[in-house]
Amino acid sequence: MVNSHGIRYIRLKQVFNRALDQSISKLQSWDKVSSCFPQYVNSKQGAINVANCQRQLTEFWTELCQREFKEIMEERNVEQKLNELDELILEAKERYTDRDQDEVNKGPAIDELSSKELVECHLYSQRMHAIHEIDERLAKVNEMNDQLAQELKDLETQVEVEKNEIGKMYDEYLGSHTDQPVNVLLVQSLNDMVLELKENY
């Protein structure tokens, strides 16, 4: 932060002073003030009284405007913000100047950009930031999809192994070569289970 007044704060005060001068110029015009009291100023004492009132009113108005301007500047911390803006622009100019000449020739200096171009640059930066965030989220989603796909593949492999084991058990214990008595209900139930597995997988 700069300790002295920045150029933008100085210019703001200059604009205020010009506006104040224009405002009190009408009060300082004797012709305009005296025209409001044409008969009263005809006397010497009347003219002196009006002149004193004019001076006091001008001083009061000037002091009032200056005090309100100062209060607004302090309340909103205008000087510090303008000085920080001066520093940011100065730093941007210095960074831009330090670039290679080829980079410099690619675009205008920041102080040559119009207000519209500055806004577009800001919006472009915001869009690039948003795109970067979207890319990061998309990468996370793709990673999750890959994990789910691998888990599904592992599950399919496990189901296939279990199907083969059930088939072996069926052939070993309930196949046509067994000599043991067959439980018809158990055979039918196992048959139904195997058929269901084959249909589903």
Secondary structure, DSSP 8 states (H G I E B T S, - for coil): --SS--HHHHHHHHHHHHHHHHHHHHHH-HHHHHTTSTTGGGSHHHHHHHHHHHHHHHHHHHHHHHHHHHHHHHHTTHHHHHHHHHHHHHHHHHHHHTS-HHHHTTS--GGGS-HHHHHHHHHHHHHHHHHHHHHHHHHHHHHHHHHHHHHHHHHHHHHHHHHHHHHHHHHHHHSTT--S---HHHHHHHHHHHHHHHHH-
